[in-house]
Amino acid sequence: MKTPSKLLLNVASVACLLLAVRAPAQPLLAIDKNTIIATLHAEGAQIYECKPDTSKPAGQPRALTWQFREPIATLMVGGQSVGRHYAGPNWDLVDGGAVKGRVVTSTPAATANDIPWLELEVVDHRNKGILSDAVTVLRINTKGGLAQGSCESEGKYLGVPYAADYLFLRKHD
C-alpha cells in the first residue's frame, strides 16, 4: 500500500460528494461526529442464495426468494487494490489492518436497483494499520447490487455486480 495519507479525504470534500449525489442525510450525521481516516472505493458483487422465505408464519407456503449471503469486493484507492471486503462484514487492507462491522442504520439508495447506504459500528479490530482507530464505517454512493426477479431452484447462487464507497471514521480528537 502507498502511504496512509493517500487514503485520507477531508470532511468538506466528502460533504460535497454526498450532496452532489443527492444522498440520504443519515451519513452526514456520522461525519459530523467523527473524523474520516480513509475513503475506499469497492467494486465486486453482492452474493445471494435462493431459499424459502422464512418471513412467512409457519404453516403457510414459503416461496423461494433471493436472500443476501455475502459481499465480495476489491477495495481500491486511485484504481489500485488496497484490500478486500467480504462476509462479516469485514474489511482487510494490505497494511495488515482489518475491521469487522455491525449494521446500525440503513438508508435507501438513490435508485431501486442500488443496495442501501449503511452506517456500521466497528465491533472488532485485527492487527495494526490505518483502520486501527476506526469506530464507524459508512457505505455510500452505491450502484447496483440488488437481486432482481424470482429464483427457481433452492440452493442456487446469484452474484449481482455493485460498487460503493466506504468511509472509515474515528472519534474526533
N, C-alpha and C positions, 0 to 999 in steps of 0.2 A: 504494500500500500504506500501511496505517496505520504505526505505529511498530514497530521491531523488537521492542520489549518485549511487544507484543501476541502475538508468536509464541512467547514463552518459556513453558515449563512446568517446574515444579520436579521433581526426581527422585522425591521422596516421592509426589507426585500420580501420576506415571507408574507407579511400582511398584504403587500401589493399583489403578490402572486395569488393569494387566496381570494382577494376581492376581484381580481381580473377574471377569475373563472366563475364568478357569481356563486361563490361557495357557501355552504351552510355556515352559520355563525359559530357553532359549537367549538371548532378547533381554535378560533381566535381567543376564546376564554383560557384555554390551556397555555397558549403562547404568552398571554398577559401575566400568568402566574409563574412562568418558568423561563429558562434561557435555552435557546437552541444550541445543541452541541454538534449535531450532524444532520444533514439532509441527504437522503439516499434515494435514488430512483430505482424502482423494481420493475422487471419485466419477466413474466413467466405465465403460469396457469393456475387457475383455481380448479381443484380436482373434486369431482362429485361422484357419489355411488348411488346406484339405483336400489332403493329399499322401500319396504312398506311404510306408509305414512302412519307413524305412531301417535300423531296428534289426535287421531280419532279414538273415541271411547272403545273399550274392549267390547267385543261382540258385533261391532259394526265393520262392514267391509273396509279393508285398508288398501287403497290404490297405491301403486308404485309411484314414487316421486324421486327426483334428484335431490340428494341430501349432501350438504357440504362435508367433505372429508379433510382436505388439507390444501395449503398453498405450496407451490414450488416455484421459486423465483430467484433470479440473479439480482444482486444489489450492485448498483453502479454509481460512479461519480465521473462526470465528463466522458461517458462512454466506456470507461474502464471498470472491469469487475473488481469489487472490493469485498464481496461476501455473498451470503445466501440467506434466503428466508424460507422457512419450512414449518411443518406442523408443530404445534405447541401453543401459540405461535412463538417461533424462535427466530432470532437474527444473529448470525455468526459472521464476524468480519475477519479479514486476512491478518489483522494485527493480533489475533488470538482472543479478543474480547467477544462476549456474547451475552445476550439478554433473552429472557422469556417474558411474555406479557399475558395479561388477562383483560378482556374487553370490559370497559367501564361504560362507554356510551357508543351508540350507533346513530348516524345521521344519514338520511337518504342522499344519494349522489345526484349529480346534475341530470342524468337520464335514467330511464328504467332499465337500461342494459348494463349499467355500471354497478359494481359492488359498492356497498355503503362506505362512507367515511367513518373512521373509528378513532376513539380515544382509548388507549390501552394503558394500564398500570403495569410497570415493570415489577415482576414478582420474583425474579431470580437473575443474578449476575454470575457469569462464569469467566474466570481469568481477568487479567487487566487489559485495558485498551481504551479506546476513545469512548466506549459506551459504559465505562465503569461507574460513572455518576448519573447515568440515565434513570429517571423516575417515571417518565411518561413517553409513550410513542403515539404519534398521530399518523393515521393513514389518510392521505388527502389526494385530490386530483386523480381519482380512479377512472379508468377507462376499461370497459368490458368486464368479464369475469363471472357474469351471472348465467347459470344454466337455463336454457330455453327449451320448451317443449316437454313432452312426456317421455318417460323411459318405459321400455317394453320388457326388459329382461332383468330380473333381480340379480344383483351382484355385478352388473356391468358398470364400467367406469367411464367418465366423461371429463376431458380436460378442456377448460374454456380459457383462452388467452386473456391476459389482463396486464395492465400497467398501473402503477401508483407511485406516489412519493411518500416516503416515510421520514417524519421529523422526529428526532430523538431529543428529549428535553431533560434538563437537570434543574434543580431548585435554584432560584436566584441566590446570589451570594449575600 
